[in-house]
Amino acid sequence: MVKKIKDFLFKNISAKQTVAKNTVWLSISSYGGRLIKAAIVIYGARVLSTSGYGVFSYAVTLAGFVSLFLDPGINSILIRETAKASEERKMEIFSTMFFIKAALVAGGALVIIFVAPFFSTLPGAVALLPLVAVILSFDTFRDFFSALLRAREKMEWDAVIFLFTNIAIVTFGFIFLSFSTSARSFTWAYALGTALGAAMALIFVFPYLKESLSHFSAKLIVPILSSAWPFAVIGALGVLLTNTDILIISWMRSASDVGIYSAVIRVVQIFYLIPAIIQVGTLPALSRLAKKDDLRFRMAFEKTLGFVFLASIPLALGGAILGTQVMTLVFGAAYHAGGTALTVLMVSMIFDFPASVIAAAVFAYDHQKGLIISSAIAGIANVAFDLLLIPHFGIVGSAFATLGAQILSNWYLWGMMKRINPFKILPSLGKIFAASATMALVTALLFFAGVPVIVNVPVSIVVYFALLWVLREPLLGEVKRMMIVPAHV
């Protein structure tokens, strides 16, 4: 049994097992790391107050907004191209991308330090921007090195790096906040933690980096940037969907509103990791099948979407019921006002989860330019809805703006993938819908009965999976088969 577990977790044996292994390690790193970091995020949000936490979140958001070109899709291209390239070609691609990335990081840091202050609207945020530039620079390099490990389907190494980074952030966070409960102190902790994380990632990839740096090819710069420019546009438009909320709230409301909405986003982002993990775990396999075997691609893609809906539907329904309780439990009574916004954003998971996987499938077919339209719809609609709704409804209006933008964008994205490789998924979701609706009823009854959320959540989870088992949902059997390691290994 021990050998089977080791083989499953540390070897790439078959396509299904490798996808499952990658997903397990990505889940461990993403959720384990963020659960570790949640300790300092929650503590910082409480001791800094809603206003102090709002200034910190605003500085990070503003820096991200004005440094859009730190990663114009290079990481995704690295994963896609190295998944199907020869070893020599992989070294050329990685070496060339490394130097491009270094130039982008240098330019991004300068923009954050010298340009971002002109756009700041909250007192105290400008002083944090040099430190935020350090955070984003180190995080960008760490993520680039991790992309190489993911491309080589070594997600177990990526997990170690991510967990170490977050442990470092938490450790420095408690140390620095014990001396000074200020946004600047909190930012210093993040800067040192991300620096150590980048150093750890460099240690893991250094042998490969040292060997491949001499393979730099100036001829690849134009092809790489030609493939990457649509991602630069998509990234810029994506920022309109994710970061504009915070900026517009800061213009129209108070620092306290920024802090509360930032806390809401922190909770939602934990759940948004699910499609991101599935996306990264399956992208190498989808990239190998795209354009070569449309039937096998479609079968793998439909199963992947099934897993996405298996998670998103119950999360959306249960989260919508428990939103206010979750905000109060996690961040305290001061953040109670964020409950309704969280409820709205939890509903968005029904649309956002499949969109992440569909975007990866479109990218695998090298149709990333078509993603620009989807991103434009999302970004422009979000800004328009924000300007219309925030003045009247505050952060709840911002949440509805995000939901509306996602519905419009994902409707277009869904149709685009249908044209590339027609797929069917909705007819197979009947059992998932039935189990989710029944679970939501149980969740609501427990909520109105006054059952604490820490009891309600595990009971609801047990009810949901028990119903899936009773209904004989085939995806549960698929999970079991993916975990099986051949006896001869």
N, C-alpha and C positions, 0 to 999 in steps of 0.2 A: 504493500500500500504506500509506504514512504517513497519507494522508488517511482511509483506511478505518479505521485504528486510532484516529485522533483522533475520527472520527465515532462509533465504537463506544464509546469511553471517556467522551466529553463531551457526547453528545446523546441525547435520549430519542426514538427513531425508531419503534419498534413495541413491542407488549406484551412479546414474548419477548426482544427485544434489551434493553429497559429492565431487565427482571428480571436478565438476564445481566450487564449493565453494573453494576447495583446490587450484585450478588453479587461481582463482581470487585473493586469498590472496597471493599466491606465486608471482603472477604478480605484485601486489601492493608492496610487500616487495622488490622483486628483481629489478624491474624497478624504483619504487619510491626511494629506497635506493641508487641505482646507479645513478639516476638522481641528487639526492642530492649530492652524492660524486663527481659527474662529475664537479661540480662547483670548488672544490678544485683541482681536477686532472688537469683540463684545466688551471686554474690559476697557479698551480705549474709548469706545463709544459712550460707555457709562461715565467714566471719570472725566472725559473731556467736555461733557454736556453736548446737547444737540448742536449748539453753535460752534463749539470747538471742533467737533467731528465734521461738521459741515465745511469748515475752512480747509481742513486736511483733504477731504474728498474733492472739494472744488479745485484745489491746487493740482491734484493728480489728474482730474478730468480735463482741466484747462491745458495742462502739459500734453496730454494725449491728443487733444483736439488740434493743437498747433504743430504737432510733430507727426503728421499723417504718413510721412514717407519712411518711417523707421523700418517698416516691413511691408513692402508692396507685394505680398504674396510669395516672397522668395522661399519661405519655409515650406509652403504647400507644393511649390514646384520642385523643391529638393526631394520631398517624399515621393512625388509622382514619378520623377525622372529616374531616380536611383533605384526605384522598385523594379525597373525593367531594363536597366543599362548594364553594360559590362563593367568589370572592376576598374579597368583603366578609365573608362568614361565617367564612372562615379567619382574618381579622384579629380578629374578635370572639372566636373560640375561643382563639386564641393569647394575646391580651391578657389575657383572664380567667384562663386557666390560668397565666400568668406570675405574676400576683398571688397566686393560690392557692399556687403553688409556693414563692414567697418566704416566705409565712406558715408553710408547712410546714417549710421549711429552718430558719427562726428557732426554731420550736418544737423541732425535732429537735436542733439544736445545744445548746439549754438542757437537754434531757433527757440528752444524752451527758455534759455537763459536771457536772450536779448530781445525776442519778439513777444513772447507770452505776456510779459508784464504790461504791455500796452492794452491787453484785452481783459485784464483783471478787474473785477468789480467788487470783490469782498475784501475788507481790510485784513491784513495779515497774510494773505495768500502769496503775494509777490516774494516775500522773504523765504518761502519754502521752495520756490521754483528751482534754484540751483541743486538742492538735494533731490528734488523730484527728477531732474535731468539725470542724476547719478543712478537713481532707482530704475528708470526706464532704460537707460543704456545697459546696465548689467543684466536686467531682465531680458532685454532683447538678445544679447549674446547667449545667455543661458538657454533661451527658447530655441535659438538657432542650432546650438550644439545638440539639444534634445531632439530637434527635427532630424538630425543625422542619425541618432540612435533609433528613432521611430522608423526612418526609412530603411534601416537595416533590421527592422523588426526586433529590436532589443529594448522593448518597453520596460523590462525589469531594471535596466540601468537608469533609464529615465525616471523610474519611480524612486530610486534611491536618491537621485539628485533633487527631485522636487520635495521629497519628505525632509531631506537635510536642510534645504533652503527655508522651508517654513518653520522648522524647529529653531533655526538661527534667528528668524524674524521674531518669533515668540519670545525667545530667551532675551534678546536685546530689548524687545518691547517692554517686558516687565521690569528689566533693570533700569531703562531710561525713564519710564513713567514713575518709578519709585523715587527718582530724584526730582523730576519736574513733570507735572501733569499739564503739558502744553502740546499744541499741534506740532511745534518744531521738534520737540523731544521725540514724539511719536514718529515723525518723518525720518529722523536720524536712525532710529531703530530699524525701520524698513530699509534704509540705504545700506547699512552694514550687513543686514541679513541677506539682501539680494547680492551684495558683493561676494559674500562667502559662497552663495549658491552658484554664481557664475564661475568662481574658482574651482568648485567641485566638478562642475560640468566640463571645464577645461581639462581637468585631470583625467576624466574618463575618455575624452576624445583626443587627447594630446598625441598618442602614438599615431593615430590615423591622420590627425592634423599635420603633424611633422612630416609624415610620408607624402601627403597629398599637396602641400603648399607649393612644391616645385612643379606641380602639374597645371599651374595657372595658365589659362588660355584666353588671350585677349579677343579671339574670334568668337568666344561664347558670350561675351558681354552683351552684344546687341540682341542675339536670340533670347537670352535670359530676360533682358529688360522688355523685349517685345512680348514675351509670354507673361511678364509680370505686370505690365502697365494696366491691363484690365483690373488686376487686383488692387493696384494703387487707387483707381477710381472707385472700385467696390469698397475698399477700406475707408476712403473719404466719405462715401455715402453711408457706409455702415456707422461711422462716427455720428452722423446726423441722427441715426436711430437710437444709439446707445448713450452718447455723451451730451447731445443737445438738450435733453431733458434737464440735466443738472444745470447747464449754463443758463437756459431760459428761466428756470426756477430762481436762480440767483439774481437775474435781472428783475424779475417781477415779484418775488417774495423775499423771505428773510433767510439768514444763514441757518436758522433753526430748521426751516423747511428743507433746505439743502441737506442738512444732517439726517433728518428723518427719512427723506426719500433715498438717500445714499444707503441707509441701513436696510430699507426695503429691497433695494437692488442687490445688496449683499446676500440676502436670503434667496432671492430668485436665482442669482448666479450659481448657487450651489446646485440647484436642480437643472439649470441649463448645461451643467457639465455632462449630464447623461447623454444627450445626442452628440456632444463634442467628443466624448470618449468613444462612442460607437462609430462616429465619423472617422476619427484617426485610426481606430483599430481595423476598420474595413477598407480604407482608402487604398493601401497597397494591393490588396486582393482585387478590388474593383478595377484598379488601373491596369492590372494584368489581363483582365477579361474584356475590357472596353475595346470595341472595334474588332475584336478577334472572335468572340463567341457571344453574340447578343443574347442567345437563349439562356446560357448559364449565367450571364450577367443579370438578366431580368429575374431569374429565380433567386439568385443571391440578394439582389436589391429588394425584392418583395419580402423576403424573410427579414432582412434588416429593418425595413419599414414596419413590419409586424412587431418586432421587438421594441421599436420606438413607441408605437401606439400602446403596447402592453404597459409601458411606464407612464406615458404622458396623460392618458385619459384618467386613470385613477388619481394621479397627482393633481391634475387640474381641478377635478371635482372635490377631492378632499381638501386641497389647499384653499379653495374658494370658501369652504365652510369654516375653516379654522384660522383664516388669515389674521384676524385681530388677536386671538389667543396666542398665536405664534410670536407676533411682534412684542407683545407684553412679556411673554415668558423669556424671550431671548435677550431683548435690549432694555426691558424695564418699562415702568409706567410712562416715562417721558416720551416713549416712542409709540404709545398707544394709537396716536393719530395716523400712523402709517398702516394700520390694519386694513382699511378699505382699499388702499392702493395695492397692497399685497394681494388681496383677494382678486382684483382685476388682473394683475400680472400673472397670477397662477393660472387663470383661464387661458392666457396667451400660450401656454405650453402645448395645448392641442394643435396650435398652428406652427409654433416655433420649432418644436422637436423634429417633425418630419422635414421641415425646410432645411435643417442642417444637413441631413443625410441626402436629400435630393440635390442640394448644391454640390456635395461631394461627388455624386454620380454624374452630374453635368460636367464637373471639372475633369473627371476621369475620361470623359469623351472629348476633352479638349475644347469644350464650348464655353470657356470662361467669359468670353466677351458678351455672351448672352446674359450672363449674371449681372452685368452692369445695369440692364433695364430693371431687373428685379430690385437691385439695391437702390436705384434711383427712385423707384416707386416708394420704397420703404422710407428712405431718407427724406425726400421732399414731403411726403404725406405726414411724416412724424412732425416735422417742423411746422407745417401748416396747422395740424391739429393742436400742437402745443400752444401756438400763438392764439388759437381760437379758444381753447379750453382752460388753460392755466389761469388766466385772469379771473375766471368765474368759479372754477372748481379746485384750484390749487394743485397739490400733488396727485389728487385723485384724477383730475383732468389730464395730467401728464400720463398717468397709467392708461387711461382710456385712449389717449393719443397713440401710445405704443401698440396697444392691442389693435386699433384700427389700421395702423400702418402695416403691421404684420399680416393681417388678413388680406389686405390688398396685394402686398408683395408676394405672399406665398401662393395666392391664387394664380398669379402669373407664372411663378416658378414651377408649380405643379403641371400646368399646361405645357410649359417648355419641355419638361422631361418626358411627358406623354408623346411629344412629337419626336424626340430623339430615340426613345426605346419604349414603346407602349407597354404599360404595366397596369396591373389590377391589384388593389389592396383592400378597398372598402368592403367588398362582399365577404371577405374572410374575417372581419372584425366583430361579427355578431356576438360571439361568446365574451369577448373582451368588453364590449359595451354593456352586456347584461351583468357581468360580474362587477364592473365599475359602478353602474347605477345602483345595484344592491348594496355595495360597499358604502356609497355616498349616503344612502338612506340610514345605514347603521351609524355612520359618522355623525350625521345630523341629529339622530335620536340621542346619542351619547352627549353631544354638545348641549342640547336643550335640557338634558338631565343633569347638567353641571359636572360631568365627568372631566377631570383635568386632561389637558391636551397630551401630556406625557403618557397617559394611559390610553387615551382615545386613538392615538396614532398607531401604536403596535397592535391594538385590537383590530383596527380597520385593515391593517396590512394582512394579518392572519385571515380575516374574513375574505379578503379579496383573493388571495392565493388558494384558499380552500375552495372557493367557488370555481376558480379556474380548473382546479383538479377534478372537482365533481363534474364540471361541464366537459372535461377531457379536451382542454385547449391544446392543440397540437404543438404550439410553440414551447410549452413546458417540456415535452419530449425532445424537442430540438435542442434545448439547453442541455439536457442530459447527454445526448449524443455528442455534442461539441466538447463536453468535459472528458469523454472517454479517451484514454490513451491506448493504442494497440498493444496487445499482450506481448508481442515479440520485441518491443522497443526496450 
